[in-house]
Amino acid sequence: MGRAYEVRKASIAKTGAIKAKLYSNFAKEIYLAAKSGVPEIESNVKLKRIVEKAKKQQVPNDIINRAIDKAKGSLTEDYKEVVYEGFGPGESTLIIKTLTDNVNRTVGFVRAAFNKVNKSLGVTNSVAYNYDHLAIVGFKSERGDEILEAILNAGINIVDFEDEDQEITISCEPQDIHAVKDVLESLIKDIDYDIDEVGMYPKNKVVLEGENLELFKRLYSLLDEIDDVTEIYHNVVL
């Protein structure tokens, strides 16, 4: 069938693997949110928000429903969120967020990825102190002043508020994100978030070149292939 077919086949396989990991990560997060509170979407704010994000990423309803139904059962899967910090090529640093039911397995995979590029994991806060832990939402609106006033009147402290050409971006502490969204959704019906993230954001970025850049890309790829890895944060300009 020729080279074109093989390239397309490989592309389809890669896309399928990406989707499978995305679905698996959301299923774990939905399960944990449902298990930690009431396993009903309308009665559990954390669960509702995660389900909204999953649907925006086109996660099928049957995967969402199975995760919630699973949380309603008597069996409990002991998933834990474990975060690793490491040093990559050049002056690059990485923070790897995982969701796992076997910490020994996961740390073994993560350490092996670093070893393959002759780099190493660090101890807690060896990297994280150079990152800001923030929740960020972005959306389009002409009501920037009104929105800012409503958030401040609700007693919510925000880290940053940007309003440029009716593109609004709000940064806040992760624990305040639900309160911020409550205000936004009371003002804007069916608000569509262009950005909806909680993550680690580097205070400064670095530029890698040549072999260091290639090694970094390899390390990132190795980490991304680990099933338990849900997010990879880094300080490299790509």
N, C-alpha and C positions, 0 to 999 in steps of 0.2 A: 504493500500500500504506500510505500515511500516515506521519505523523511518528514514531509508535512504532517502525515498521519501520526507519526511517532511523537513529533513536537506537540501536536494537539492533544494526544493521549496523555503525555506527561503533564501538560497544563491542566487538563481536567482532573488528573489524579492529585496534583498539588492543591487545586481549588477545593477538591473534596476533603483533603486532609485538613486544610485551614478551617473549613466549615465544621468538620467533625470536632476539632478542638474548641472552636467557639461555642458550639452547642454543649459540649461536655462541661466547659467552664461555667457557662450560665446555669446549667442544670445543678451543678454543685452549689453555686451561690444562691440559687432559688431554694434549694433544699435546706441550706443552712439558715436562711432568713425565715423560712416557714417553720423550721424546727425550733428556732430560738424565740418565737412568739406564737401568735395565733395563726394557724395555717390557712388563713382566708385573706385574699388579696385586699379587700376593702377594709379589713380590720387590722392590717399590719402594714404600717407606712413603709418600712424598709423593704418588705416583700413587694409591695405595690411599685416602688421605684425601680427595683431590679427587674421586675416583669416588664415595665414600660421600656426600659433600656433593651431588654431581650427582644421585644417585639420590633423595636426600631432597627435592630440588627437582623430582623427577619428570622428569628428563631421560631421554629414551628410550634403551634399551640400544643400539640401532643407531647412535646418534650417538656414544655412548661408545666402542663397539667400532670404529667407523670412525676415530675420532681415534687410538686406540691402534694400529690396523693401519697408519695413515698414518705413524706414528712408526717403525714397523718397516721402512719402505721406505728407499730410498737418497736420495730427494729431501728437502731440508731447507728449511723455511720459516723465514725469519729474523725471528721475532716477538721484540719487545722490550717490556719493561715500562717505560713512561715516565710519570713523575709530574709534574704541573703544579700550581703554586700561584697563587692569584689573589685579588683584592680585589673583593668585591661591594658592593651598596648598603649605606649606613649603615656599621656596624662589622662587617659580615659578611665572612668569609673562606672560601675553598674550597680543597680539595685534590682534584685530579682524577687518578684512576689510569686509565691506558690500557694496552692490549695491542695493539701495532701492527706491521705489516710495512712501514710507510712513515711515518717520523717527520715528514717535511715535510708530508705530507698531514694528519696528525693535529694537529699544532701549528697548522696553518692553520685547521682547523675549530674548535679550542678557542679560538684568539684571536678568530676571527670572532664566536663566541657572546658573549664578553666585550664586544667592540666594539659589538654590537647594543644593549647596555644602558649604553653609555658607561663601561665599567669596563675594567680591565686585568689582564693576567697579572703575576705578580711573579717575582723571581729565586728560585733555590733557597734554602730555609730562611727566606724572607721571611714565610712563614705557618706552616710546619711546627713552628717552635720553640714555638708555642702549642698544640701537639697532643701527645698521648702515643701512641706506636706500640705497640699491645698485641694480644695474642691473648686471646680471652675465650670460655670455654665455660660453658654453664649446663644444669642437668639437675635432676631430682627424685630425692632420696634421703634416707633416714632415718639414713644412716651418716656424717654430716658429720665428726665427730671422728676416726673411723677413716680416712676419706679424706685429711683434712689430715695426719694422722700419717704415712700411707703416702707421700704426696708429699714431705714433709720428709725422711723416712728414705731416700728415693731420691736425696737431694742436689739436689733441684730448688728453685730460688729462685722464689717466686711474689710477684707484686706485691700481690694482694689476694685474700682468701677470704671470701665472704659465705655465711652459712647462715641463711636466714630462712624459717620455716614449711616446712622441708624442701625449699626451693628453693635450690640451691647454685650460686653463680657464682664462677668462678675466673679471675683475670686473671694473665697471665704475659708474659714477653718472647716475641716471635714464634718465636725459635729454640728455645724450650723446649716448644712446644705438643705436638709428637709424643711427647715424654717424659711429659708430663702425661697425655695420652690413653692411653699404654701402661699407666700405673699405674691409671687409672680403669677401663680395659677388663679389667684383670686382676682387679679387685674386683667389677665389675658386668657380668654377662653381658648382651649385647644392650642396652647403655646407649643411651638415646635423648636426644640433645642437643637441647635447646630453643634454645640459642644456640651457634653454632659460627662464630666470626668472627675474622679478623685485620684490623685496621684502624687508622685514625687517629681518636683521640677528643679533642675539644676540652677544654682545661683549664677554660675558661670559656665560657658561652653568652650570646648577646645576643638581645634581643627587637626585632623590626622591626615597624613599623606603616605603614599607609597606602601611599603610593607606593613606599617602600623595600621593603616586603614584596612588593608586586606585581612589582616589578622583579626581586627575588631569585627569586621563583617562575618568572618567565619565563626568567631565566638558567639556573636548574636544569633546566628543561624543555629548553632548547636544548642544554645539555651532554648530557643524558640521551639525546637523540635521535641523538647521534654514535655510530656503530657501534663505534668503537674504544674508547670509554669503558666501563670495567668497574665503577668505583665512584666515587661523589662523596661526599666528606666535608665537613662544614661546621659552623659554630658557631651556627646559628640555631635558636631554639626555634620549632617548627612545631606 
